[in-house]
Every structure is written in C-alpha cells, then in structure tokens.
Amino acid sequence: MRVMVLVKATPGSEAGQMPSQELIEQMMSYNEQLAEAGIMLAGEGLTPSSQGARVEFSGSEPKVVSGPFENPGELVAGFWIWQVESLEGAVDWVKRMPNPHDESSIVEIRPIFEDEDFGEQLTPELREREARLREREARIQRSSAGA
C-alpha cells in the first residue's frame, strides 16, 4: 500500500526557521534508511504558507487567497510518499524518525487511494486514461531528473 506521510507545520516552520545542521543530518540518515528499505517513493519539505496560496471553490468563481494561513498545526510543512506493507508498518517507520522540528510536532499518515478502491466508478476507459497519465508523469520525472 502507498501512504502519504504528512509532517505538520509548527509556529517555527511557519516563521521560516530553518532546521539545524544536526537535524538535517539526522533526517538525511533517516531518508537514506527509507530508501535502502525500498519504502521511500518521494519526499520534500515545503516553504512556509506565507509563500503559498489557496484556491477556494464555492459557487462558480474560484477565489485565490495568499498566505500566510492560520493554525500551523493544520498546515503541512513536508511530506513523503512511501510504499509499505501496512499502516502499522508506516507507523513503525515514523516512530523511528527524528523529531522533524526543533519543537513539538505531529506527523500524520494517510493511505493513498488505489484504482481498486474506486470500484465500478473507475471504468476500463478511465483506468486506461489513468495509466496514460501515470506514464506521462513518469516520463516527466525521468526527463527532469536528467536535466
């Protein structure tokens, strides 16, 4: 199963405080362990919400709202996508990680929907379109990795 591991923001990360060199080294070692175990598919840190935007949908006109946004604990400061055997396995890996911030923090784990989760609503035609999109994504990733 694939999961998204969400590192929640903190007041410090939202203020743009960068991690210490020690924490960067610890997280690098942790990421190397994930990669060696064949678990990590992707992972990145995110800039503070002050550098982002939201698009709110209500009615026919989307509304753009610039950051910063309130409630840091509800925001995402970074993420991973992992391939694991189970949610429990993902929890075990998260419990091994260093605290991703220099203050109290929360890491959330959420399973990613797979095609079979959609049942009959994902028709053979839609499955084929999805496969073409994934192939296109893979080509883009390969070409940007070589750039």
N, C-alpha and C positions, 0 to 999 in steps of 0.2 A: 504494500500500500504506500501511496505517496502522502506526505503530510507537509503542511507549511508550519514552520516554527516561527512565531512572531515575538520579537523582542520588543517589549513595550517601552515607550519613551519615559523619561523621568524629567523632573524640573531641570536637572543639569544638562541632559542631552538636548532638551528644547532650548536651553540658553546657549547652545553651541559649544559646550565644554567638550574638548577632545579627550579621549582616553589616554591614560599614561602609557609610556613605552612598555612598562611591565605588563599592563593589561593587554596591549596589542600583541606582545609576545605570547602571552598565555592563550589568547584567542587564536592566534596563528597556529600554535601547537594543537589546540583543540580541533581546528578546521582540518589540519593535516591528519589527525586521528580519524575524523569523519570520512575524509577522502580515502584513506588507506582501508577503511572498513567497507568502502563502496556504498556509503549511505548518502553523502552529500551530492546533490544534483546541481544546486545553485545556492548562493548566499551573498548578501550585500548589506551594508549599513546605509541608512538614509539620512539625508540632511535634516535639520530642524524644520518644523512645519512653517516657520517664518519664510522659508524659501520655496514653499509649495502653494498649491491652490486646490480648491474643491469645486466640483461642478454639482450643483444641487438641481434635482429634477422634481418639478411639481407643476403640473399643467403642461402647456405646450412650449414654454420658453425656459431652457436651462439657464441657471444663474451661476455666475462664477464668483467665488469668494476667495480672496487671497488670504494666506496665513499671516500671522501665526494663529493657531487654533488653541482653544482652552482644553483643560483636563489632560495633561500629559500622559497619565496612566491609561488613557483610552486611545492614544496615538501609537503608531508603530515607528520604532527607531531603527529596526533592521529585521532581516528575515533569512531563513534558509528554506530550501525545499529538499526534503530527504525521501529516500526510498527505504522503508523499514518493513519488518515482518508484521508489526502490530503497533497499536497506540501505546501499549505498555513498553515496547521496545524503544519507542521515541522518548517516552518519559524517562526511561533509564539513561538514555544518552543525554538528555537535558540536565539530569541530576549530576552528571559528570562535568558539566561546563563551569568555567569560572563565572562569577557574577559579572554580567556584561557591562555593568555601570559601576561607578565608584560610590554608589548609594543603593538603597533598597530598590529592587526591580522585580518585574514579573515577566515570565516567558509563557506564551500561550501556544498550544499545539492543536492544529485543526486538520483533520483528514481532507484531502482533495477529492472532489467527485471524480469518479472514473466513468467511462462510457456506459458500462453496465448498470450504473446507478440510475440512469435515466429511463430504463425500460423501453417500452414501445414508442415513447415520445421521440426517441432518437432513432429515426427511421434509417434504413440502409442508405438512402440518399444523403441524409445528414451525417451519417457515420463516414461516408466517403468524402464529403466536404471537410469534415473534421480531420481526416487523415491527410488530405492535401494541405490544410493549414499547418499541421504539425510538421510536414515535410518542408514547407516553406520556412517555418521558424528555424528548423534545424539548419537549412542552407544559410540563412542569415547569420545564425550564430557561428557557423563554421567560417563564413567569409569575414565576419568581424573579428574572429579570433586570429585570423591570419593577417589582419590589417595592421 
